[in-house]
Structure formats: C-alpha cells, structure tokens
C-alpha cells in the first residue's frame, strides 16, 4: 500500500500535481510523467470526489514505483488499481496527507 512516508518522500523530491481543465485526448483521468516528475489530473473526466481521490492515489503509486526503480506500466494496471483501493479503504490518513500537503 501507498504509505504516508511514500507521500512525504514524493513531495520532498518535488513531485508536482497539476489540475487540468482540458480533456485528455485519450480520455485519461490522470497520468504520471516520469520525465517531468509531474502528475496531471484531468478534471473533465472525473465523475465524483471518490473518482478524484482514487485517481490521485493511482498516480502517486506510479510515481512511487518509478522512484523505486520498479517496472512501471503507466497505463491502468489491475495491480495499481487494487493498491489504490486498498490504500483508500485501509489507510485514509494517506489521502488526508496528500490533500493537506498539496492543498487539495
């Protein structure tokens, strides 16, 4: 699961989250770009607050995996989806920390 320590490390390393009002050409809700160490969240594709939260967790998991040098399929993988859901359900403090340090 994504941990508070992971989130703090990503923040300290300079991970940036951008909120994009435009639509993504492939209808993605979010994407992590390892070249710029940025997460883009496409608000036009989000269906709810829960959808936003799951997208944030999903993209931060990709960023964490990239920083750890783990193989990282940046598309929607079942493993990342399961981990995001588990983090959401079992570690609500992680999402609260993301919202606090990124001002969401």
C-alpha positions, 0 to 999 in steps of 0.5 A, spaced: 500 500 500 501 507 498 504 509 505 504 516 508 512 516 508 511 514 500 507 521 500 512 525 504 518 522 500 514 524 493 513 531 495 520 532 498 523 530 491 518 535 488 513 531 485 508 536 482 500 535 481 497 539 476 489 540 475 487 540 468 481 543 465 482 540 458 480 533 456 485 528 455 485 526 448 485 519 450 480 520 455 485 519 461 483 521 468 490 522 470 497 520 468 504 520 471 510 523 467 516 520 469 520 525 465 517 531 468 516 528 475 509 531 474 502 528 475 496 531 471 489 530 473 484 531 468 478 534 471 473 533 465 473 526 466 472 525 473 465 523 475 465 524 483 470 526 489 471 518 490 473 518 482 478 524 484 481 521 490 482 514 487 485 517 481 490 521 485 492 515 489 493 511 482 498 516 480 502 517 486 503 509 486 506 510 479 510 515 481 512 511 487 514 505 483 518 509 478 522 512 484 523 505 486 526 503 480 520 498 479 517 496 472 512 501 471 506 500 466 503 507 466 497 505 463 491 502 468 494 496 471 489 491 475 495 491 480 495 499 481 488 499 481 487 494 487 493 498 491 489 504 490 483 501 493 486 498 498 490 504 500 483 508 500 479 503 504 485 501 509 489 507 510 485 514 509 490 518 513 494 517 506 489 521 502 488 526 508 496 527 507 496 528 500 490 533 500 493 537 506 500 537 503 498 539 496 492 543 498 487 539 495 
